[in-house]
């Protein structure tokens, strides 16, 4: 699973992985969370949603 960018199923498993791998997993950022730029989504959300829908229909 080294090529898959998912975190381990158990938090305790992270100790078994190399530090450079753990640092790049999504689960290593739980303490910071994901910051959402509300202005960006207010300005571009509708247009991006339409483009995404068009892509899904292809």
N, C-alpha and C positions, 0 to 999 in steps of 0.2 A: 504493500500500500504506500510505498515511499513516493510514488508519483501522483497520488491523489491528495488534493489540498483540503482534506477534512481533518478535524481534530480527532483524537482518540475517543472511543466510546466511553471510557472511564477517565476521569481527571487524574487518577493515580497512575495511569499508563504513561502520561507525559514524562514522568521521571525516567522512563526506559528509552526515550527517544533522544537523539543527538540535539544539543542546544540550538544549533543553526536550523534544524527542522522545526523544533517547537516554536521558535521565534517567528516563523513565517506561517504558522497555522492560524486560521480564524479564531480558534479558541484561546489563543494567547492574548487576545485583546479584550477579554470580557470586562476587565476593570475600567477600561476607557470607553467602551461602547462604540457605536457608530454615530458620527455626527451628521445630521441632515441639514442641508442648506435650503431653508424654506424659500428664500428669494429665488434661487435657481429653479426650484420646482414650481413656484408660482409663475415664473416667466416662461419656462420651457416644458412643464409637465404635460400639458394637453397635447402639444405637437409631438413630443416623444412617445406619448401613449398611442397616438395615431400611427406613427411610424412603426412602433412595436407590433401593433395589431396587423398592419399591412405585411410585416415580415412573417408573422405567425401564419397568415393565410397562404403564403407561398408554398 
